[in-house]
Amino acid sequence: MRLLSGSDNVTRSPVHHPLFARFYAQYSVRAETRLGMAGIREQLLAGVSGRVIEIGAGNGLNFAHYPGTVAEVVAIEPEPLLRKLALESALRAQVPVDVVPGAAEALPVKSEAFDAAVLSLVLCSVRDVRRALSEVRRVLKPGGQVRFFEHGRGGGPTMRLTQRTLDRTLWPALTGGCHLARQPVAALRDAGFTLGPQRQVLVPEKGPALPSSYCALGVAWRPDEPDAR
């Protein structure tokens, strides 16, 4: 089911970071092998099935890792250049992928339409985390699954101070709105999701930790009852 055209007739995207998008498109491809991101994507998506919504799909690097148990992926990406690259990645995917424009805070899809949602390095840059997760909960079926791989606050007092300082100064402007000190797991819990297995991941795994190194990889579920919100 096509919800919006991948060619998109939107006159102006609400998210437009052309310089960062070009940098991210090149850096993320190198990170697949140099930082082990390909292996993390495999773990993130292993066993996922049914209709899936991926929010903040970027340049579509997850698409190659969706298993054959997935019936369809609707991939939301607001940034025009990254969306164009995601469309190219979708053509090479082994499962049907429909790339559409849209913002995490107002997903252009019906309620309770998906079996699973994928959040992959996106909660750091959404404008309103609470609203975005409310939308995730809205579009998931009761009992639907969230697969998440997100970076956020971590390390000792000095590192956490560094993260907060960067968030208040140049970091968001230089990185397409990214924030370093958000707490994605706590945000999922506060949004009413039931947390499942999760683990901390350092990226890169070896060498000195960076402010963006502290990641969480795991699963959460929407409660198994109709959403009264």
N, C-alpha and C positions, 0 to 999 in steps of 0.2 A: 504494500500500500504506500503510494507516494503521498507525502503530506505537504511538501512544498517542492518546487522545482529546484534541482541542484544548480541550474544556471542562474537562479535568483534574480528577481525583478526589483529588489530593494534598491532604492536610489542612493541611500547613504547608510553605511553600516554604523551601528552604535559603537563598535570597537574598530579602531583603525590605528595600527602601530606598524607602519611599513618598514621602518628601519629595524626594529626589533624582530619583526616577522622574518626578514631576510636572514638576520643573524641566527635566529632559532632554527630555521629550516636547515641551515648548514651544520650548526653545532649538534642538533639532535640526531642527525644521521651518523655523525662521527661517534656520538655517545653510545650508539647501539652496540658497538664492539668495544670501544675504549673504556667505557664505564659499565659495561655489562647490562645495558638497558634492555637488550633483546631478551635476555634470560628473565629479567623482571617482568616484562610484558607477557611472556609465556606463563609465568606463575600467576599473574594477575587474572588472566583470562581462562586458565585451565578449567574445563568442565562447565563453563557457562553455556546456557542453552535458551532456546525460545527466541522471542523478540527482544532486542537489546537497544537501549538508547545510550549513546556515548556522548557525554557533554564536554565540550571543549576539545574536539578531536584533533586540533592542531593540523599538522601536515599528514595525518593519517597513518602514523607508524604502527598503531595498534592493529590495523586492519589485517595485516598478514598473519596475526597470531590468533584470530578467532577460530575456534574449532568448528567442525562440520555440524555439530549439534545446534548451532545458531541458525535460526530461520531467516533473520533479517537484522541488520544494524541500521538504525537511524542515527546519523552522526551530526551533531550540532556544532557549528564553528562560526563565530561572528566575524573573525578577522579575514578580510577579502583575500589577501595573498595566501594565507595558510589554507583557507577554504579551497582555493584553486588547486593547491598541491594535494589536498585531501581528495578532491575529485579524481585526480590522476591516480592516487593510491587505491581508490575504490575500484577502479577499472581492473586492477591487478589482484584484487582480493578473491579468495576462494568461496566467500559467502556473499550474499547480496548486501550491498552497502549503499544507502541513500544519504548523500551529504547535503545538508540544508542550512541556510542561515538562521540565526536566532541567538538569543542571549539566555544564559543559565537562569536568570531571574524571571523570565517569561517564555517558557518553552512552547514552541508552536505545535504542540501535539495534544491529543485527547487525554483525558484523565484515565488512569488505571488501564493503560494500553500496553504496558511492557512487563516482561518477566524479570528483567534485570537492567540495572543502570551501571555504567562504568564512569568513574571519576578518576582521571589520570593526570596529575599535576595541573589541576584546574582551580581548586578551591583557593589557591594562593592568590589568584588574580581576579576572581569575580568581584564585582563591586559590592554585593550584599550577600554574604555567606548564608545568613539565616533564610533569606528569601529564596536563594538558589536551592537550598536543601528542602525547603517547603515545596518547591516545584518538583524536585526529584521524588519526594513522597507522593505528590499528587499523581504523577504519571505512572508510578509503579502499581501493579496489581497488589492486593493484600497478600502479604507473605513474600513479595518480590524482593530480589536480592540486589545489594549494592556491592560492587567490586571497587575497591579504592586503592590507589597508590598516590600518596600526597606527601609533600614535604612541609615542614613547619618548625615550631620552636623546639630547641634541643640543645644539648651540651651543658656545660657548667655556667656559673654566673657571668663570667666574662663573655662567653659566646652569646648568651641570651641578651646581654646588654648590647653587644655588637649588632645582633639581629634587630632589636628595637630601634637602635640609632639609625641603622640603614633604612628601616621602614619609614622613619620620620623625615628622611632626607632624600638622597638621590635614587635609591634603589627602585622604587616603583616607577619613576619617570624613565629610567634607563631600561627597564625589563618588562614593558608592556603591562604595568599595573601589578606586578608580582609583589607579594609580601612574604617576609621570612619568618615572622614570629606568630603566625596564626596557629591555631590548634585544631586540626581537622578532625581528629578522633573525638575530641570533646564536643566539637560542633555537631557531628553526627549524632552523638548521644543526646545533646540538647534538643535536636530536631525531632526526637522521638524514635529514632532507629534503634533496633536491638543489635548490639555489637556481637560479632562472632570472633573466630580466630583472627589474630593479627600479630604482626611482628615488626620490630624496628629494623630498618635497613639504612645503612650508610652508603651514600653515593658521592664519591667513589668509595668502594669498600676498603681499600688500602690507601695509605698516604695521609697527609694532613686533612682534617675535617674542615669543610667550608661552611659558611653560614647557611647554605642551601643543602647541606649534606644529610640532614636529619629527616628521614622519611618513615612513613608507616604504610605497610602493605597488608590488606586484610579484607574482611567481608562483614557486611551488616545487612539487616533485613528490615523491611517495613513490617510493622505489626500485622498479624494475620487476622485483620478485621476491617470492615469498611471504614474509610477515613471520614471522621466527623468534622474535620476542619473546613 
